[in-house]
Amino acid sequence: MDLEALRKEFEGCECGHKHDFDLEALEVAHGNLDRVAEILSAHNFPKKILMVADVNSFRVTKGLYEQLLSAGYIVELRVYDSMKVADMREVEELERELERVDGCLSVGTGSVNDICRLSSFRKDKQFAIFATAPSMDGFASDSAPITHNNFKISYPCRQPRIIIADTRILAEAPTELKAAGFGDVMAKYIAIADWRVAALLHGDYYCERVASLVRRALERMASLAAKVPAHDEEAAAAIMETLVLTGIAMQLAKCTRPASGTEHIISHYWECKKLTHGVISDYHGKKVGVATLVVADIYHKLGKLPKPVAHPEHIDWEDVKRHYGPELTPDMMKFNEPNTIVDEIDPKLVTEKWDEIMKIIDEEIPSTERLRELFALAHAATTPEQIAVDRDLFRDGIRYHIFMRRRVTIMRVLPMVDIDPLNVYEGK
């Protein structure tokens, strides 16, 4: 990927915003595990670093620690037994360790990257990633989804300066992880539709150039669906670059909207509710992929319903609080007080723009049948059973997730038109 060409593509954008990103180097090639020290040095990365991994990523990068020491790096090492949940406690722990170094090298994917990204930003340390699996789109993100008191919030931070990956390692990653990355990218179909509707109804910032960049990433990933399960280095490199591209899109827009819509919020609801019972959720991309199929189905079915007339929403907050429970309710209510996001939308505008909303859905989101075909080719999860979400949690996520963020999505508007998304999904 030519990062400079990408920067030039966004010069003088019609949206009026100045677009840029922090990522200086993306090195994805065969044999890069043996070149990490060389690549870091070529980009003047600090010599005194904290290397963070989990047992799996440390195992598949055998020799990296010794390579860095041999190249003159002073390396403190932190290896976690497991890191499926990025929690604020780990962020604060890393912050203390980062006080002794000048940079952080995150070895792995997902939650390991997230805790390193936020702690490095908070301590103003340089940050680089060695990716071990193309499992999610957050490598180049400038935000980190972190749980605090079991409630997940996306915290603004910085992109890594450098992302390195070895196609040998990417290709040999478990199919489950690669399929999770596929599911995370497919979510962007929903994200772009929701983003356009937020601009239409609420006046949110929207950039067509950024949206077009995400659409290109979607097209590329869809074309690679059948190669996701294969141990193919060329396909693994293309998938990795596509995941990085969607992360860059978030920084170009200075928000997560190009990559995260209502499907991500549903996934967060499932995850947070499970955490309150001490249960760790499945991989992020798997959950988001399942939620993408659910939301696509609901959104397309909306067009078959009679055109509604909108009104100010009437929410039974006692019912909402009961479903969130005492542990999650305080954080949830922070997004809904003193008013909700849709209190800022004129119901007449929703009624007036309903047909346009349906047109956006048709333009941006493939049919549920087509999405299921692609998911099958990629061996990606498609059902709640495959992500260990039971029937009650699954249904509650569809109905109650909208209160977890102060964000306009198509789903968030449905209470204004008396449409229950769960009833739509179940054909009632």
C-alpha positions as CSV (number, residue, x, y, z in Angstrom):
1,M,0.0,0.0,0.0
2,D,1.4,3.4,-1.0
3,L,0.7,5.6,2.0
4,E,1.9,8.8,0.4
5,A,-0.4,8.3,-2.6
6,L,-3.2,7.7,-0.2
7,R,-2.4,11.0,1.5
8,K,-2.4,12.9,-1.8
9,E,-5.8,11.3,-2.7
10,F,-7.3,13.2,0.2
11,E,-5.8,16.6,-0.5
12,G,-8.3,19.4,-1.1
13,C,-11.3,17.2,-0.1
14,E,-14.8,18.5,-0.9
15,C,-15.9,17.9,2.7
16,G,-13.7,20.8,3.8
17,H,-11.7,18.9,6.4
18,K,-8.0,18.4,6.3
19,H,-7.3,14.7,6.1
20,D,-4.1,13.0,7.4
21,F,-3.0,10.0,9.4
22,D,-0.1,9.1,11.7
23,L,0.9,5.8,10.1
24,E,4.4,6.2,8.6
25,A,5.1,2.6,7.5
26,L,3.2,-0.5,6.6
27,E,5.5,-3.4,6.0
28,V,3.7,-6.6,5.0
29,A,6.0,-9.2,3.4
30,H,7.4,-12.7,3.5
31,G,10.1,-13.0,6.1
32,N,9.4,-9.8,8.0
33,L,9.7,-11.5,11.3
34,D,13.5,-11.6,10.8
35,R,13.5,-7.9,9.8
36,V,11.6,-6.3,12.7
37,A,14.7,-4.7,14.3
38,E,15.8,-3.5,10.9
39,I,12.4,-1.9,10.0
40,L,12.1,-0.2,13.4
41,S,15.6,1.2,13.2
42,A,15.0,2.4,9.6
43,H,12.1,4.5,11.0
44,N,14.1,5.8,14.0
45,F,11.9,3.9,16.5
46,P,13.3,4.3,20.1
47,K,15.8,1.7,21.3
48,K,14.4,1.5,24.8
49,I,11.0,-0.3,24.5
50,L,8.3,-2.4,26.1
51,M,7.4,-5.4,24.1
52,V,3.9,-6.7,24.9
53,A,2.4,-10.0,23.7
54,D,0.2,-12.9,24.8
55,V,1.5,-16.5,25.0
56,N,0.2,-17.3,21.5
57,S,1.6,-14.3,19.8
58,F,4.9,-14.7,21.6
59,R,5.1,-18.4,20.5
60,V,4.5,-17.6,16.8
61,T,7.1,-14.8,16.9
62,K,9.8,-17.0,18.4
63,G,13.2,-15.3,18.3
64,L,11.9,-11.8,18.1
65,Y,12.8,-10.8,21.6
66,E,16.4,-12.1,21.1
67,Q,16.6,-10.4,17.7
68,L,15.8,-7.0,19.2
69,L,18.3,-7.5,22.0
70,S,21.0,-8.4,19.4
71,A,20.2,-5.3,17.5
72,G,20.9,-3.1,20.5
73,Y,17.4,-2.6,21.8
74,I,16.8,-2.5,25.5
75,V,13.6,-4.5,25.9
76,E,11.3,-5.0,28.8
77,L,8.9,-7.9,28.2
78,R,5.3,-8.4,29.2
79,V,3.6,-11.6,28.1
80,Y,-0.1,-12.2,29.1
81,D,-1.5,-15.7,29.5
82,S,-4.6,-14.5,27.6
83,M,-5.9,-11.2,26.3
84,K,-9.5,-11.6,25.0
85,V,-10.7,-8.5,26.9
86,A,-9.0,-5.1,26.8
87,D,-9.7,-3.8,30.3
88,M,-8.7,-0.5,31.8
89,R,-6.8,-2.3,34.6
90,E,-4.3,-3.6,32.0
91,V,-4.1,-0.2,30.4
92,E,-3.2,1.4,33.8
93,E,-0.7,-1.4,34.5
94,L,1.1,-0.8,31.1
95,E,1.1,2.9,31.8
96,R,3.3,2.3,34.8
97,E,5.6,0.1,32.9
98,L,5.8,2.6,30.0
99,E,7.3,5.2,32.4
100,R,10.6,3.3,32.2
101,V,10.8,3.2,28.3
102,D,10.5,5.4,25.2
103,G,8.3,3.2,23.0
104,C,5.9,0.2,22.9
105,L,5.9,-2.7,20.5
106,S,2.6,-4.6,20.5
107,V,3.0,-8.2,19.2
108,G,-0.3,-9.7,18.3
109,T,-3.8,-8.5,17.4
110,G,-7.0,-7.3,19.0
111,S,-7.0,-6.6,22.7
112,V,-3.2,-6.7,23.0
113,N,-3.0,-3.9,20.5
114,D,-5.8,-1.9,22.2
115,I,-4.3,-1.8,25.6
116,C,-0.9,-0.8,24.1
117,R,-2.5,1.8,21.9
118,L,-4.3,3.6,24.7
119,S,-1.5,3.3,27.3
120,S,1.1,4.5,24.8
121,F,-1.0,7.5,23.9
122,R,-1.7,8.4,27.5
123,K,2.1,8.3,28.4
124,D,3.1,9.9,25.0
125,K,5.2,7.0,23.9
126,Q,5.9,5.9,20.4
127,F,3.9,2.9,19.3
128,A,4.4,0.1,16.8
129,I,2.6,-3.2,16.0
130,F,3.8,-6.6,14.8
131,A,0.6,-8.2,13.7
132,T,0.2,-12.0,14.0
133,A,-3.2,-12.6,12.5
134,P,-5.5,-10.6,10.2
135,S,-8.3,-10.9,12.7
136,M,-9.8,-7.3,13.1
137,D,-9.7,-3.9,11.5
138,G,-8.2,-2.0,14.4
139,F,-4.5,-2.2,13.5
140,A,-4.4,1.4,12.1
141,S,-7.2,2.7,14.3
142,D,-6.8,5.9,16.4
143,S,-9.2,4.7,19.0
144,A,-9.2,1.8,21.5
145,P,-12.3,0.0,22.7
146,I,-11.6,-0.7,26.4
147,T,-13.9,-2.1,29.1
148,H,-14.2,-0.2,32.4
149,N,-16.4,-1.7,35.1
150,N,-17.6,-4.1,32.3
151,F,-18.8,-1.3,30.1
152,K,-17.0,-0.9,26.8
153,I,-16.1,2.6,25.6
154,S,-14.0,3.7,22.6
155,Y,-11.2,6.0,23.8
156,P,-9.5,8.4,21.4
157,C,-5.8,7.9,21.0
158,R,-3.2,7.7,18.2
159,Q,-2.4,5.4,15.3
160,P,0.8,3.3,15.5
161,R,3.7,4.9,13.7
162,I,4.7,1.5,12.2
163,I,2.8,-1.7,11.4
164,I,4.8,-4.8,10.5
165,A,3.5,-8.3,9.5
166,D,5.1,-11.4,8.1
167,T,2.9,-13.1,5.5
168,R,4.1,-16.5,6.6
169,I,2.6,-15.9,10.0
170,L,-0.6,-14.3,8.7
171,A,-1.3,-17.2,6.3
172,E,-0.8,-19.8,9.0
173,A,-3.1,-18.0,11.5
174,P,-6.1,-20.1,12.5
175,T,-9.0,-19.8,10.0
176,E,-11.3,-18.7,12.9
177,L,-9.1,-15.6,13.4
178,K,-8.9,-14.8,9.7
179,A,-12.7,-15.2,9.3
180,A,-13.1,-12.9,12.3
181,G,-11.2,-10.2,10.4
182,F,-13.5,-10.8,7.4
183,G,-16.6,-10.3,9.6
184,D,-15.2,-7.1,11.0
185,V,-14.7,-5.7,7.5
186,M,-18.2,-6.8,6.3
187,A,-19.6,-4.7,9.1
188,K,-18.6,-1.6,7.1
189,Y,-21.7,-2.1,4.9
190,I,-23.8,-1.2,7.9
191,A,-21.5,1.5,9.2
192,I,-21.6,3.5,5.9
193,A,-25.4,3.3,5.7
194,D,-25.7,4.4,9.3
195,W,-23.2,7.2,8.8
196,R,-25.1,8.6,5.8
197,V,-28.4,8.5,7.7
198,A,-26.8,10.3,10.7
199,A,-25.7,13.1,8.3
200,L,-29.1,13.2,6.7
201,L,-31.2,13.4,9.9
202,H,-28.8,14.9,12.5
203,G,-26.3,16.9,10.4
204,D,-23.4,14.7,11.5
205,Y,-20.1,15.2,9.6
206,Y,-19.8,12.9,6.6
207,C,-17.1,12.6,3.9
208,E,-17.9,10.9,0.6
209,R,-14.2,10.4,-0.2
210,V,-13.7,8.5,3.1
211,A,-16.9,6.5,2.5
212,S,-15.6,5.6,-1.0
213,L,-12.3,4.4,0.4
214,V,-14.2,2.0,2.7
215,R,-16.3,0.8,-0.2
216,R,-13.1,-0.1,-2.1
217,A,-11.9,-2.0,1.0
218,L,-15.3,-3.8,1.1
219,E,-15.1,-4.7,-2.6
220,R,-11.6,-6.1,-2.2
221,M,-12.5,-8.1,0.9
222,A,-15.6,-9.6,-0.8
223,S,-13.5,-10.6,-3.7
224,L,-11.1,-12.4,-1.3
225,A,-13.8,-14.3,0.6
226,A,-13.0,-17.7,-0.7
227,K,-9.3,-17.3,0.0
228,V,-9.8,-16.4,3.7
229,P,-9.6,-20.0,4.9
230,A,-6.6,-20.8,2.7
231,H,-3.0,-20.8,3.9
232,D,-2.1,-18.4,1.1
233,E,0.5,-15.7,1.7
234,E,-0.7,-13.4,-1.2
235,A,-4.3,-13.5,0.0
236,A,-3.2,-13.0,3.6
237,A,-1.2,-9.9,2.6
238,A,-4.2,-8.5,0.7
239,I,-6.6,-9.1,3.6
240,M,-4.1,-7.5,6.1
241,E,-3.8,-4.4,3.9
242,T,-7.6,-4.2,3.6
243,L,-8.0,-4.3,7.4
244,V,-5.4,-1.5,7.7
245,L,-7.2,0.5,5.1
246,T,-10.4,0.6,7.1
247,G,-8.5,1.7,10.2
248,I,-6.9,4.5,8.2
249,A,-10.4,5.6,7.1
250,M,-11.3,6.2,10.8
251,Q,-8.4,8.6,11.3
252,L,-9.1,10.3,8.0
253,A,-12.6,11.1,9.2
254,K,-11.5,11.7,12.8
255,C,-14.2,9.4,14.0
256,T,-15.2,5.7,14.1
257,R,-18.2,6.2,11.8
258,P,-16.6,4.8,8.6
259,A,-16.0,1.5,10.3
260,S,-18.5,1.1,13.1
261,G,-22.3,1.3,13.1
262,T,-25.2,-0.3,15.0
263,E,-23.7,-3.8,14.4
264,H,-20.7,-2.9,16.6
265,I,-23.0,-1.6,19.4
266,I,-25.0,-4.8,19.4
267,S,-21.7,-6.8,19.7
268,H,-20.7,-4.5,22.6
269,Y,-24.0,-5.1,24.4
270,W,-23.6,-8.9,24.1
271,E,-20.0,-8.6,25.4
272,C,-20.7,-6.3,28.3
273,K,-23.7,-8.3,29.5
274,K,-21.6,-11.5,29.5
275,L,-18.8,-9.7,31.4
276,T,-21.3,-8.9,34.2
277,H,-21.7,-12.7,34.6
278,G,-17.9,-13.2,34.5
279,V,-18.0,-14.7,31.0
280,I,-15.5,-13.8,28.3
281,S,-17.0,-13.3,24.8
282,D,-15.8,-14.7,21.5
283,Y,-13.6,-12.8,19.1
284,H,-14.7,-9.3,18.3
285,G,-14.9,-9.8,14.5
286,K,-17.0,-13.0,14.9
287,K,-19.6,-11.2,17.0
288,V,-19.6,-8.2,14.8
289,G,-20.0,-10.4,11.7
290,V,-23.1,-12.1,13.2
291,A,-24.6,-8.8,14.2
292,T,-23.9,-7.5,10.6
293,L,-26.1,-10.2,9.2
294,V,-28.9,-9.5,11.7
295,V,-28.9,-5.8,11.0
296,A,-28.7,-6.2,7.2
297,D,-31.8,-8.5,7.5
298,I,-33.7,-5.9,9.6
299,Y,-32.7,-2.9,7.5
300,H,-33.8,-4.6,4.2
301,K,-37.1,-5.7,5.7
302,L,-37.9,-2.0,6.7
303,G,-38.5,-1.2,3.1
304,K,-41.3,-3.7,2.9
305,L,-43.2,-2.1,5.7
306,P,-45.8,0.7,5.3
307,K,-44.2,4.1,5.3
308,P,-44.4,5.3,9.0
309,V,-45.1,8.7,10.5
310,A,-42.5,9.7,13.1
311,H,-43.1,11.2,16.5
312,P,-40.9,12.0,19.6
313,E,-39.8,8.7,21.1
314,H,-41.4,7.4,24.3
315,I,-39.0,5.1,26.1
316,D,-39.8,3.0,29.1
317,W,-36.6,3.8,31.0
318,E,-37.4,1.4,33.9
319,D,-37.6,-1.4,31.3
320,V,-34.3,-0.3,29.7
321,K,-32.6,-0.1,33.1
322,R,-33.9,-3.5,34.1
323,H,-32.3,-5.1,31.0
324,Y,-29.0,-3.3,31.5
325,G,-28.9,-4.2,35.2
326,P,-27.4,-2.2,38.1
327,E,-23.8,-2.6,37.0
328,L,-24.2,-1.2,33.4
329,T,-27.1,1.3,33.9
330,P,-25.0,4.2,35.3
331,D,-22.7,4.2,32.3
332,M,-25.5,3.7,29.8
333,M,-27.5,6.6,31.2
334,K,-24.5,8.9,30.7
335,F,-25.2,8.7,27.0
336,N,-28.9,9.4,27.4
337,E,-29.0,12.3,29.8
338,P,-30.2,15.1,30.0
339,N,-31.7,14.2,26.7
340,T,-31.2,11.4,24.1
341,I,-29.6,11.9,20.7
342,V,-32.9,11.5,18.9
343,D,-34.4,14.3,20.9
344,E,-32.3,16.4,18.7
345,I,-34.0,15.1,15.5
346,D,-37.3,16.7,14.2
347,P,-39.8,13.8,13.8
348,K,-41.1,15.5,10.6
349,L,-37.7,15.1,9.1
350,V,-37.7,11.4,9.7
351,T,-41.1,11.1,8.0
352,E,-40.0,13.3,5.1
353,K,-36.7,11.4,4.6
354,W,-37.9,7.9,5.1
355,D,-37.9,6.9,1.5
356,E,-34.3,8.3,1.2
357,I,-33.3,6.2,4.2
358,M,-34.6,3.1,2.4
359,K,-32.7,4.1,-0.7
360,I,-29.5,4.4,1.3
361,I,-30.0,0.9,2.6
362,D,-30.5,-0.5,-0.9
363,E,-27.4,1.4,-2.2
364,E,-25.0,0.5,0.6
365,I,-26.0,-2.9,2.0
366,P,-26.0,-6.1,-0.1
367,S,-28.9,-8.5,0.3
368,T,-28.8,-10.8,3.3
369,E,-28.6,-13.7,0.9
370,R,-25.4,-12.3,-0.8
371,L,-23.8,-11.6,2.6
372,R,-24.5,-15.1,3.8
373,E,-22.9,-16.5,0.6
374,L,-19.7,-14.4,1.3
375,F,-19.6,-15.4,5.0
376,A,-19.9,-19.1,4.0
377,L,-17.0,-18.8,1.5
378,A,-14.9,-17.2,4.3
379,H,-15.9,-19.8,6.9
380,A,-17.1,-16.9,9.1
381,A,-19.6,-17.3,11.9
382,T,-23.2,-16.6,11.0
383,T,-25.4,-17.6,14.0
384,P,-25.6,-16.6,17.7
385,E,-24.9,-20.2,18.7
386,Q,-21.4,-19.9,17.0
387,I,-20.5,-17.0,19.2
388,A,-22.1,-18.5,22.4
389,V,-24.8,-15.9,22.6
390,D,-28.0,-17.5,24.0
391,R,-31.5,-16.7,22.8
392,D,-32.4,-14.1,25.5
393,L,-29.1,-12.2,25.2
394,F,-29.4,-12.3,21.4
395,R,-32.9,-10.8,21.4
396,D,-32.1,-8.2,24.1
397,G,-29.1,-7.1,22.1
398,I,-31.2,-6.3,19.1
399,R,-33.8,-4.4,21.1
400,Y,-31.7,-2.6,23.8
401,H,-28.3,-1.9,22.3
402,I,-29.3,1.5,20.9
403,F,-29.0,3.2,24.4
404,M,-25.3,2.2,24.7
405,R,-24.0,5.0,22.6
406,R,-25.0,8.6,21.9
407,R,-25.1,7.9,18.2
408,V,-27.6,8.2,15.4
409,T,-28.1,5.0,13.4
410,I,-31.1,3.7,11.5
411,M,-31.8,1.4,14.4
412,R,-31.7,4.3,16.9
413,V,-34.5,6.1,15.0
414,L,-36.9,3.1,15.0
415,P,-38.6,4.0,18.3
416,M,-39.6,7.3,16.7
417,V,-41.7,5.3,14.2
418,D,-43.0,2.6,16.5
419,I,-41.0,-0.2,14.8
420,D,-39.6,-2.9,17.1
421,P,-36.5,-4.3,15.3
422,L,-36.8,-7.7,17.0
423,N,-40.3,-8.1,15.7
424,V,-39.1,-7.1,12.2
425,Y,-36.2,-9.7,12.4
426,E,-38.6,-12.4,13.6
427,G,-41.2,-11.6,11.0
428,K,-43.9,-10.6,13.5
